[in-house]
């Protein structure tokens, strides 16, 4: 026995295997059959079927996303908006528009916490909505040109419509929720 590591991933999908692993781990032979430095790394989503004894034997690590507006903005800026994207256009409206999009996305995610005051339905806004909106903005700013003096001005009403009503609004079913979404877009994209 060399003391190697073994990784079992997505064990929530194979609970019967976990029961066999639990039997092995609680038997007197595991340490004699393996080296003292051997380790087993188990990844799993939370499941009530996870064997309790095995769970008690383990050192547990969790990977929960941070909460709050600051965390949501930071997460979106680090995953969706790259440095190249941030510097893609020299137009003065580009960077504030990116910041507004990320802030808008974070606001929509944070409103889910305050249900039913936030949204009447728990909408599944996610990174796909942010990526689609970012793709639209990139295409739009590419069409209107780099030069703010010679090119077309930014049509903020069109930007609000495409981001709030088309990209994110496709998920929204309630009239009150749609009004909230449009009011947020009106305040953020101007």
C-alpha positions, 0 to 999 in steps of 0.5 A: 500500500502506497498511501495514494488518494482515491476520488469518488465523484458525484456519490449522491448518484450512487448511494448503494455504493456508499453503503458498501464504502461505509461497510469497508470503512467501518470494518477492521481491515481498511487500515491494514489493507491500505497505507496509513497515508491513504485518503479517500475523497468523496464529492456529493450533493446533499442527500438524505440517503448519504450513510450517516456513519460514513458522514460522521467518519469524514472531514466535511468541506462545503463550497457555498457561494457567498451571499449578498450584492457585493458577492453577486457582483464580484462573482459576475465580474469574475466569471462573465466579464473578462478583462478583454471584454471590459476593454473591448470598446473605447466608447465612454458608455461601454464600461458603465453599461457593463457595470450596469448589466452586472449590477442589474443581474445581481439585483435580480438574484438578490430579490429572490431572497425576499420572496414573496416581496421580491418576486411572486415566483422564484425565477431561475435567473442565472449566468446564462441570462447574463451571458446572453445580455453581454452577447447582445451588448457586445453585438450592439456596441459593435454595430453603433461604432467606436466613436461616440461623436460620429457613431450613433448614440446609445439607444438606452430604451432599446438596451433596456428592452433587450436586456429586461424584456427579452433576455431576462423578461422571458422568464417573468410571468407575473405583471407585477414582477414584469413592472419591477423588472422594467423599473429596475432596468429603467433605473440602472440603464439610463 
